Amino acid sequence: MKLAEALILRADCQKRLAQLKERLLRAAKVQEGDAPPEDPAALLEEVDRLTLELQQLIQRINRTNNSAAFPGGDVGRMLECAQRAYALGIVSDVVPAETLADAAAKLADEVAAGGPLAVAAAKRAIDEGATLPLADALAVEAACYQEVLASDDRNEGLTAFAEKRPPVFKGK
């Protein structure tokens, strides 16, 4: 699958999810004793199907090879796809090639400023969860969160925030 196709599919899924949300809200606003306009169980099944479809799409995007997405290094196509990915919220920033190293270093500094346990847990959740079904990926994320929740670094982060000072993480 080409990246552009994946982006179009993602936008379609987002539109269908928004429509489904509106239908769910209408079904939830039923007066006591009235029948809902649609079967809530069927709507929830549709949510599950769309969620799985989005998860599979994300996995396909993750497997997309740059050389397949941008045959021959077509810079114009690369830029078009990067801008589309930004518009759809798949990437957080698009920068010119000449400032890429600086932007990457700035982002790395921001990540490195976080608690080392939290950063490691987030990376582990992403790495392990990227190819799993959604329910399994969420279980991995929850397990990683539980590890951080019991850490001294979490308490330090909360205390530093309350005291309006930079945190001093110790990796414990």
N, C-alpha and C positions, 0 to 999 in steps of 0.2 A: 504494500500500500504506500502510495506517495503521501508525503506530508500534507500537501494541499488538500488531497482527498480526505485525510484524517481530520483536518481542521474544519472542513465543510460538514463532515459527519458530526463533529463535536458541536458545532453551532446548531445543527438540526436537533440534536439531543437536548441542548439547553432550551431551545424554543419549545420542544415537546414537554420538557419538565416544567417550564413556566405555565404552560396551558394546563397541565395536570394539577399543578398547585392550585390554580384558580378553581378547577373542578372540585378538588378536595375541600377547599374553603366553602364553596357553595353547599356541598354535602354536609359539612359540619354546622352550617347555620340553619338547620332544619328545626322547626318548632316542635315541641313535645307532642307526640301523637301523630305527626306527619311522617310520611315515607320520604327518605332522601331521594333526590333526583337521580342518583346513581348508587350502585351497590358499593359501600365503602370498602368491603373486602376485595372487590374486583379492582378498585382504584389503587389499593395498597399493593396488589399483585403487579399492577402496571408500573408502580413506583419501583418495585423490586426488579422488574425486567429492564426498565430504563437505567437503573443504577448499574446493573450487570453490564448492559450495553456500553455505558460510559467507562466502566472499569476495563472492559476488553479493549475499547478504543484507546485508552491511556496506555495499556500494555502494547498495543500495536505501534503507537507513536514512539514509545520507549525503544522498541526494536527497530525502528526506522533507521536505516543507515544513511549518513550524510551523503555518501557517494551515490546512493540510489535516489535520494530526494533531490539532489542537485547534480545531475549528470553533467560532466564536463566543467564543473566549477562555474556555472552560469551565475555570475554575481547579481545580475538584475533579478533573477528568479530567487536567489537566496535572500535578497533584500525584501522582495515582495512577501515571501513566506515569513520572514522575521517580523515584518510589520503586521501581518495578519495574525501571527501567534501572539503578538503584543496586544492587539485589539481584542482578541478572544480571551486574554488573561492567562495564556499558557506560559508566557515568560513575563518577567517583571520589568525588563528594560531591554532596549535595543540601542546599541552604541556603534559609532563608526569604527572601522577596523583599527584606525590609528590611535583610538583611545581605549581599545578593548583591554589592554594589559592594565592600564590604570583603573578602569572600572572593575575588573576582576580582583585586583589587589584591594580596592576599597571594600568590595563585598566580602572578601576573605577576612579583612580586618573586623568587619561588623560581626561576622560569624565567630571569629576567634575571641571577640570580647564577651561572648556568651559563656555560660558555665560549661566547663569541659564535659561534665557528665551529661548535661542536657543536649549539647551539640552531638556527642557520641550516640546518645539514645535516638535523637532525631535522624541521624545518618543511618543508624541500624534499622530504624522503622522504615525509612525510605528504601534502603537497599533490599531488605527482606520482604517488604510488603509490595513492592512494585509489580511483581509477577504473580501474586497470590489473588485468589478471589477476594472480593471486598470484605466479607465477614472475617476471613482469616487475616487479612491485612490490618483490619481494625483491632483484632485481638493482639497482633504483634505490637501495634502502636500503644494499646492500653498497657501491655506488659512493660514496654519501655518507659511509659509515663509513670507507672507504679514504682519502678526502680528510682527514678529521679525524685518522686514525691517524698521518699523517705530519706533523702540526702541532706547533709549539712549545707551543701551548696544552695539548695532550694531555700532553706531558711535564711541563708546569708543574702540571697537575692531579694527576698521579701523584706528583710530588715533594712538593707541598703536602700531599697525603694522608699520605704516609710521614712527613713532618715534623710532622704534626698542626697545620697552620696553614691559614688561608684562602688559596685560590689567587689569584694576580694574573694574570688573563688579558690578553693583548695583541692578540688577534685575528689571530695569525700562526701 
